[in-house]
Amino acid sequence: MFGTDTILADVAATEDEHIRGLQGRTRLGEREGMLFVFEGERTRSFWMEGTPLDLDIAFLDAAFRVVDIQHMKANSTRIHDSASPAMYALEVRSGWFADHNVRVGSTPDVTFLDAAPPIVRTMVRARPDLRSGPTPGTSCEPGAGTPRHPVRTLHR
């Protein structure tokens, strides 16, 4: 979703999808993730109960600017609240954001290629000129989840 990489991300746009998230997934590839889409900006809360993988989460505002990045431990019931109001959240494998130099202030270019529900395809291109300092952390919202809906994200 950032840089020169492409991610195929599932989209969680409904309440049921938010609740399910990546629960039960035992594998998440280097180029896989989940994009949570919410109505409006507000503090978002995630947890990892029932998710057997360590994940990183980036919270993004309505302009897709990264406002917080957190690390989440597998099967944890710890609540991870976004540091700032967010409209989107992107979960990826643990370490992905650090490996790709994604930081608070990074802003990917996002284009929805197919907005027809329930599948949404997204192309995302990073804008390195908008990157700022690193932020550690993790999140997963109680009730954040969804079945797999492909989202294509292109990082250039």
C-alpha positions in Angstrom: 0.0 0.0 0.0 3.0 2.3 0.4 6.2 2.6 -1.5 6.8 0.4 -4.5 4.9 -2.7 -3.1 1.5 -4.0 -4.0 -0.8 -5.4 -1.3 -4.0 -7.4 -1.9 -6.1 -6.4 1.1 -9.5 -7.6 2.1 -12.0 -4.8 2.8 -14.1 -4.6 5.9 -16.9 -2.1 5.3 -19.9 -3.4 7.2 -20.3 -3.9 11.0 -20.3 -7.7 10.6 -17.1 -7.5 8.6 -15.6 -5.1 11.2 -16.4 -7.7 13.9 -14.9 -10.6 12.0 -11.7 -8.9 10.8 -8.8 -11.3 10.4 -10.1 -13.6 13.2 -9.2 -17.2 12.6 -6.7 -16.5 9.8 -3.6 -18.6 10.4 -1.6 -17.0 7.6 -1.1 -13.6 6.1 1.3 -13.2 3.2 3.8 -10.4 2.7 1.4 -8.6 0.3 -1.8 -9.3 2.1 -3.8 -7.2 4.6 -7.2 -5.9 5.6 -8.5 -2.4 5.1 -11.3 -1.4 7.5 -13.6 1.4 6.2 -15.7 3.3 8.7 -18.2 6.2 8.4 -16.5 9.4 9.6 -13.5 10.0 11.7 -13.4 9.1 15.4 -11.2 7.2 17.8 -11.1 3.6 16.6 -10.5 0.6 19.0 -9.2 -2.8 18.0 -8.2 -6.0 19.7 -6.8 -9.4 18.7 -9.0 -11.9 20.4 -9.3 -14.9 18.1 -6.6 -13.7 15.7 -3.7 -16.1 15.9 -1.2 -13.8 14.1 0.8 -10.8 15.3 -0.2 -7.8 13.2 0.6 -4.1 12.7 -2.2 -1.6 12.2 -2.1 1.9 10.7 -4.9 4.2 11.5 -5.7 6.7 8.7 -7.8 9.9 8.6 -10.4 10.8 6.0 -7.5 12.0 3.7 -5.8 8.6 4.1 -3.0 10.2 6.1 -1.5 7.8 8.7 -2.3 9.2 12.1 -1.0 6.2 14.2 0.7 2.9 13.8 0.6 0.2 16.5 1.8 -3.4 16.9 -0.8 -6.0 18.0 0.0 -9.4 19.6 -1.8 -12.5 18.6 -4.9 -13.5 20.6 -4.6 -10.5 22.9 -7.6 -8.9 24.5 -5.7 -5.6 25.0 -7.6 -2.7 23.5 -5.7 -0.6 21.0 -7.2 2.9 20.6 -6.1 5.1 17.7 -4.0 8.1 18.9 -6.1 10.4 16.7 -9.5 10.2 15.0 -9.4 7.7 12.1 -11.8 6.7 9.3 -9.7 3.8 8.0 -7.5 1.1 9.5 -5.1 -1.1 7.6 -3.9 -4.4 9.2 -0.8 -6.1 7.8 1.7 -8.6 9.0 3.9 -7.6 12.0 6.8 -5.5 10.9 5.4 -4.6 7.4 5.2 -0.8 8.1 8.7 -0.6 9.5 10.1 -2.7 6.6 8.5 -0.3 4.1 9.3 2.9 5.9 5.7 3.8 6.5 5.3 6.3 9.3 2.8 8.7 10.9 2.2 11.4 8.3 2.7 9.0 5.3 -0.2 9.4 2.8 -0.8 6.8 0.2 -2.8 7.7 -2.9 -5.9 5.6 -2.9 -8.2 4.9 -5.8 -11.1 2.5 -5.4 -11.1 0.4 -8.6 -14.4 -1.3 -8.0 -16.7 0.3 -5.5 -19.5 -2.2 -6.1 -20.3 -3.9 -2.7 -19.3 -6.2 -1.2 -16.0 -6.3 -3.1 -13.9 -3.2 -3.3 -10.6 -3.0 -5.1 -8.2 -0.3 -4.1 -5.1 0.9 -5.7 -2.7 2.7 -3.3 0.4 4.5 -4.3 2.7 5.9 -1.6 3.7 9.5 -1.5 7.2 9.5 0.0 7.2 13.4 0.0 4.6 13.3 2.8 6.3 10.8 5.1 7.3 11.9 8.6 8.8 10.3 11.7 8.1 6.7 12.9 5.4 5.7 15.3 5.3 2.3 17.0 2.1 0.6 18.2 -0.7 -1.9 17.5 -4.5 -2.3 17.3 -7.5 -4.4 16.7 -11.1 -3.3 17.4 -13.4 -5.5 19.5 -15.8 -6.2 16.8 -13.4 -5.3 14.0 -13.5 -7.9 11.3 -14.8 -9.1 8.0 -14.8 -11.8 5.4 -12.2 -11.5 2.6 -12.9 -8.9 0.0 -10.0 -8.1 -2.2 -8.5 -4.7 -2.3 -5.6 -4.1 -4.6 -3.1 -1.6 -3.3 -0.2 -0.5 -5.5 2.9 1.0 -3.9 5.1 3.0 -6.2 
